[in-house]
Amino acid sequence: MSGLREGRGWRQLALDFRWDESAELGAFVPGPNAEAVAAVRRAAVRPGQPVYLYGEPGTGKSHLLQSACTLATSAGRTAVYLPLGEMLEWSAGLLDGLENVSLVALDDLHRLRDRPAWQEALFYLFNRLRDAGGQLIVAADQRPGRIGLTLPDLVSRLQWGLVFCLRELSDEDRLVALQRRAHSRGMELPEETARYLLAHYPRRTRYLFGLLEELDVASLQARRRLTIPFLKRVLGPADQ
């Protein structure tokens, strides 16, 4: 993506930073986050207040943003997903023109700490998007007033919207999430194998999904079912 430049246009940005179109809200296990998931679903299909998601890594922020983009486009709207951490080496002018998009999803907003030009550009995008009837969904690691933004007007705009803290899933919800993820990949994950994963490996959802991908590849190559002995052979000792 070395060719990125100011004024590139939102359609090209959408191609440069393509979201995972397999991300779907229906595959997301809400657990204690049902209210946030419902707000994201509404925002994807009709404009309203900005939605701000924050929480620890692995709580599903990026999945929800990308799922919103998938849902918006399936409803005939335009959408762009921008992981800000991958964009900061370029000009903040990349945000110009995004008010022409129905849904703008900005990930890793906390990466704008000590980036006054980007903060100012986002502030003006916020205003233009609101005037144009568009929708903004953002995600960060903490609530708006605690991510180190130095532009007070931007912080107040973000606080004006719907703010949700995403919380970790319970083990039972993680079990459901693992099985849904496996099903979406065409894998058969026996419950006893899923429970072994939860009992012997770190319970972070993103980490567990990474193990599933590793197991998927290994099981296809070996033409083996996902039994506990096969899991032990592939993954080795747990590193919890």
Secondary structure, DSSP 4 states (H G I P E B T S, - for coil): -TT--TT--HHHHHHHT---TT--GGG---GGGHHHHHHHHHHHHS--S-EEEEESTTSSHHHHHHHHHHHHHHTT--EEEEEGGGTTTS-GGGGTTGGGSSEEEEE-GGGGTT-HHHHHHHHHHHHHHHHTT-EEEEEESS-GGGS----HHHHHHHHHSEEEEE-PPPHHHHHHHHHHHHHHTT----HHHHHHHHHHS---HHHHHHHHHHHHHHHHHHT----HHHHHHHH-S---
